[in-house]
Amino acid sequence: MPSLTNWLRRLTFHHDVEIVAPRRQRTPLEDIRSRLTALEADARLSGLRDWVEYGERSAEHRQPALDVLCEALRGLPWPGTEVDQRWRMVLQATLLAHLRPGPGFWLGSDLDLRRTTLVDFDLSDCRLGSARFAGTRFLGDTRFDQATFLGDFDAAGAFFARHVLFTQSVFARGLGLRGTTVCGNGEFSGIHAAGAVTLRGTRFSGRADFTCARFGADLDCSGVRFGGRTVFRRAWFAGAASFARTWFRGREDFVDAAFGGESSFENTRFGHRVHAD
């Protein structure tokens, strides 16, 4: 009696045999991702409804769900169509609704919106872990005031087309704004940063206000260009503070500022009289 192996060989020799592997079914989150990035408005809206339900179903679902929503935002073209612009605002509003304490709040969430275009982005009063905005374009006014970040905040190389507010925000770890561009005013009054703060190479076109700011570690302001009035009145520097090669084109105010570590103003340029009484 011929063996099974020989029988299969004769079958393959006389007939074309195609073995099709079973298709892997998409997970619920993969299905939601495909609909959030679809072209049809109905598919997008149904995906968003299922996204909310998926995240609310279990605390373990929330971070993966947020990652999918951030991915959908990163993938939107700029300027895109009018539909794309409206969809961007819907996704932003949905995202922020789960980052503010209250009904639907998702505690300890991380954001990854690197190289994304955001419009009138308002993260004020939010509570989250880490936030990554490196290379992101912020169009319109941007708000981070009274927000709390338990992880690192990194917006290196970001572009702020108008004003940006960090008033009374709290950074439990680092604040990175290296090489950013702020076309309007930068409001940092009353911020509390426990970790290192990096502003190296940042350019401010308007006013930069750090009144009563608290820097719990080192501050790197080297090579910064302050285009307007710069205020560090009653600021507190616990670590080293470097303003080397910084250019203050407007008026500077360091009245009642307290330096606990070494400070450097090497090769710093001042456009007006320094106020440090």
Secondary structure, 3 states (H helix, E strand, C coil): CCCHHHHHHHHHHHCCCCCCCCCCCCCHHHHHHHHHCCCCHHHHHHHHHHHHHHHHHCHHHHHHHHHHHHHHHHCCCCCCCHHHHHHHHHHHHHHHHCCCCCCCCCCCCCEECCCCEEECCECCCCEECCEECCCCEEECCEECCCCEECCCEECCCCEECCCEECCCCEECCCEECCCCEECCCEECCCCEECCCEECCCCEECCCEECCCCEECCCEECCCCEECCCEECCCCEECCCEECCCCEECCCEECCCCEECCCEECCCCEECCCEECC
